[in-house]
C-alpha cells in the first residue's frame, strides 16, 4: 500500500497540471493552486490536506501567500515550500507593477489600485510609498519613503518633495497602508494630505491623490473622499 501512495500522488499532480495547462487558472480551486505550488517542493508526497489546512488557518489564498516566513515555518512548512509560495506572490506583484509602466496612471487607475493592494495590503507594519510622475502622468519612480508608525509628524513633507524635485517629477501619488485592515482615513491622514498638497503647489508639483490601502475592502482615495 505504501508503495502505491507515491504513484497515486504523482497521478493526481499530473491531472492537476493537465487541467491547469489546458483550461487555465480558473480551472483550479484555491486549495488546488496551493497544492500545486507545494508539490513543486515536495514531488512525492500528497499535499492536498496540507493545502486545505493552510487556507483555513490563514483565512484565504492571498493571506497565505503574504504570510511572513517565520509564521509559515511555525506551521511546519519547509524552506522549499515557503519559497514556492513566495515566488508565486512575487510573480503576481511583478506582473501588476509591469502594467503601470509607460501608462498614464490617472487613466489606468484600476491597474494602479490592483498593484498597490497586492503590494501593501497584507503588510504587518505601515509603509508610505510615493509614485512619482512626469508631465504625462507616467511613472518615473515607485519608492518606499517611510516605514513604521505613519502620521504627519513621521512623514516629512520636505523629504517627499525633495525626492520629487530630484526626480524631476511634475506630480505624485502618496500611498500608505493600514495594517489594521481598515482603510478609513484618520484625521492625521487628512492633515498630512492637505499639508503635502499645500507645500507642493508653490513648487509646481501636483499631489494627484493620497491612497490608503487596507486588507479589507477597496483602497480609499482621499481625493475622491473630498480631502484634496
Secondary structure, 3 states (H helix, E strand, C coil): CHHHHHHHHHHHHHHHHHHHHHHCHHHCCHHHHHHHHHHCCCCCCCCHHHHHHHHHHHCCHHHHHCCCHHHHHHCCCCHHHHHHHHHHHHHHHHHHHHCCCCCCHHHCHHHHHHHHHHHHCCCCCCEEEEEEECCCCCEEEEEEEEECCCCCCCCCHHHHHHHHHHHCCCEEEEEEECCCCCCCCCHHHHHHHHHHHHHHHCCCCEEEEEEEECCCCCCEECCCCCCC
